[in-house]
Amino acid sequence: MKRFSVVLLSLLVGVSVLRGAEPRVGFRFDFTSDDEFQRDWRFYNTMPVLPNTRFRVERVDGATDGYALVVESGKSSGFVITMPRNLDLREYPILRWRWRIVRRLRIADNVSDPDDQAGVVYIADGTNLRHSSVGYRWEHNTLVGDDELIKYRGGLTTVKAICVRNRHTPTEEWVVEERDVVRDFKAAFGKTLSAGFAVTIGANTQHSQSDTRLEIDYIEFRRSPVSPPEL
């Protein structure tokens, strides 16, 4: 069976890479050009009966270089996906990204979250038919640090969902996340990520009927964590 990576390669043209003077950074998505973003990432919606979540790069106040990826979900669903090529996760296992919430999920504070996220960054691996992923989610009432193993498509898609942010982070405040994706994936599924892993960004609001906006400044893979976090 074809690897997940082989199938995705047929969709992708190329991904922008920033390899500057900092040797600790192995790969970086800067989101500075909507044309490049639309070229290098591919949209898909597993629920085509719903409106599509919208993804675009635009000028954003407070972003490192003045631009960010804007993720807007209005009672909708959808994801974008790409593959960092020639990235050795054994050397650069730390996923680091900077994001902020602008419009939250619309959920009462005293109820459990439905399966909605204002934003989520996935690391996915597997085949076109069956794949697994770790998802770092911006939720609402779910406690930060809570995790859950969720199966979709009759068990063909398995997600280890990890809540990294919720309603207690103020709106329009930039925050930085760092995760060891190799360790997280191994802990969730008992295996190592392949060289053909994919990065996916998504947002879903169909259950809560929300209208959300989340912005991502950058995503990068590092050799080691940054301490203290760079803002």
N, C-alpha and C positions, 0 to 999 in steps of 0.2 A: 504494500500500500504506500502511496506517495506520502512523504512527510508533509506536515502542515506548512513547512517553509517552502517546499517546492511549489505547492499550489499558490501560495501568496506571492512568490516571486513572479508569477505570470501576470500579476496585477500591478506590480510596482516598477517604477522607472528608476528611482534613485532617491536616497535620503540625504539631506544636508548634514554635513559633519563639520564640527568645529574642533580642530586639534591645534590649540594655541600653545603658548609657552608653558602651560600648566600640565605636567606629565601625569598628574593624578586623575585627570579627566580623560576617559577613553572615548566618549561619544556624547554629543550634546545636541538637543533640539532647541533652537533659539526662538522659533516662531516669529520671525521678522518679516516674512513675505507671505501674503495669502496665495499668490501664484505658486510659490514653492510648496506651500502646505497642500494645496489642492492637487498638485502633481505627485507628491510623495506619499500621501496618505489616501486610503480608500475607505469610503463610507459603506456601511451595511446596516440593515435594520432587520432583526430577527422577527419582528412583528409588523409586517408590511401594512396591516390594516390601520396602524396608528400613524399620526403625523411624524415626520422625521425631526429628531434633535438636530440643531443647527450648529455648525462649527465653522469659524472663520478667524483669520488673523486681522487685527486692527490696532490702531493706536490706543494705548491704555495708560492712564496716569499711574505712576509708581512702578511700572515695569522696568526691569533692569536696562533695557535698551529702547524703551518707549513703546514696544509692541508686545502683545500677548495673544494667546489663543483664547477666543471667547466661545464658551459652550453654553448655549441657551436651549432649554427644554421646556416646551409648553404643552403639557398633557401629551407627551410624546416619548419616543424611544429611538435609540440609535447609537452607533459607535463608529469611530474611525480607527484604522489599523495600519501599521507599518512594521518594517523589520530593520533593526540596526544591523548592517552588514559588517563583516570582519571585526566583530566585537567579541573578545574572549572574556566571558563572564568569570572565568577563574582569576583573571587579572583585575577586572572591574565589576565586582559584585554589588556595589552600593548604588541603588537607585535614589536619586535626589531630585526633588522638584519643588517649585515655589508657586503657590496658588492662593486664591482668595475667593470668598463667597460674596456675591453682590445681592442676589435675591435668593432667599432660602426656600426649602421645601415648605409647603403649607400643610402642616400636620399639628394637631392639638398636642400640647406638651404632656398630656397624661395618658397617651395611648402608645402602643407599640408601633414602630415604623413598619410600613408595608415594604415591599421589595422595590423601593425607589431610592435614587441617589441624585443629588444635585451635581455630582461629578464623581468619577471613578477612574483610576489608572490601573490597568490590568497588565500582568506579565503572563503570556499565554504560550502553551507548547502542546504538541501532539500531532495528530493527523487531520486531514480535512474532514474526516468523518467523526473522529473522537478526539477531544482535546480538553486540557485542564488549564486552569489559570488561578493566579492569586490576584485578588482585587482589593485595592486600597481605596476605601469609600469615604465620601463626605455625606454623612447621613444627618439625622435630626435628633431623635430621642435616644438612639442606640448609644450605649456607653462607649467611650473611646477605649480601644483595646479589646472589645468584644469581637469574637469571630464565629463564623458559622460555615459549614460545608453545605453547599446548595447544588442540587442537580437539576439540569434543564435538558430538554429534548430527550426525555426518557432515559436519562443517565448518560447520554453521549457527551454532554458538556458538563463539567464539574468545576465549580468555583469555590475557592476558599476566600470568603468575604471577610475582610478585616476593617473595622471602623477606625479611621485615623482622625476624623474630625466630626463634630456635631454642632448643635445650635449654640453651644457655649463659646464658640469662637466668634468674635464680633464680625459683622459684615464689613467689607472693604478693608480688612486688615490682612496684609500679606503674611503668609506663614510658610515655613520650609519643612519638608518631610525628608527623612532618610530611612531607607529600609535595605537590609541585606536580602536581595531577592533570591539568591542561591539558597541561602539558609531557609527563608520562608517557604520556598517551593519544595525543598527537600522535607521540611517538617510536615507540610500539608499532604504530599503525595508519595513520599518515600523514594524519590528519584531525582536525578540531576537534570536541570534544564539543558536542552540540546542547543547546538550552535544556531539552529533555525528558529529560535523563539521569536515571538512578536510582542510589540507594545500596542496596547489598545486603550483608547480614551472614550468614555461614554457618559451618558446621563439619561435617566429614565424618570418620568414623572406621571405616568399614566394612572397609577393607582391612587395617588394623592391629589390628582388633578391640579398640580402645581405649575407655576411659571417661574422657572429658576434661571439664574445667570451665574456662571462660575468662570473665572479667568485663570489661565495657566501661563506663568511667565516663561518658564523653561523646564526641560526635563533632561537630566544627564546621568551618565553612569561613571562612577568614580572608583578609584582603587581603595579608598578608605573614607570613613565619615569625616565631615568637617566639624570641628569643635573649637570654639562655639559656632553655631550656625551663622552663615553669612546672610545678611538681609538684602 
